[in-house]
Amino acid sequence: MPKEQHIHKYQRMKIGKKEHVIYRCMLDGCSHFLPNEQLIINRQSLCWECSEPVTYSQKMFHEKIKRPVCADCAASRQERKEAMRTL
């Protein structure tokens, strides 16, 4: 029986003594992971805030984003940070 197709919800993780980096799908029942960091670029992942699809960009990879978020959620995060600074 084929597995259910879905967009993975990736999280950057470090494993082992040498802290090898992998990207693992965190959805229940999914054991998918990417063993090579370069494989994550241009892959779709679910946003960790709104669950909309987001493409993992070169910029996200270089910034070592642990949990990807879409542009809208990233902008609202930035607005919240700026609002907290003004208080």
PyMOL commands that set and color helices and strands:
alter all, ss='L'
color gray80, all
select helices_A, chain A and resi 37-40+58-62+71-86
alter helices_A, ss='H'
color red, helices_A
select strands_A, chain A and resi 10-15+20-25+33-34+44-46+53-55
alter strands_A, ss='S'
color yellow, strands_A
deselect
rebuild
show_as cartoon
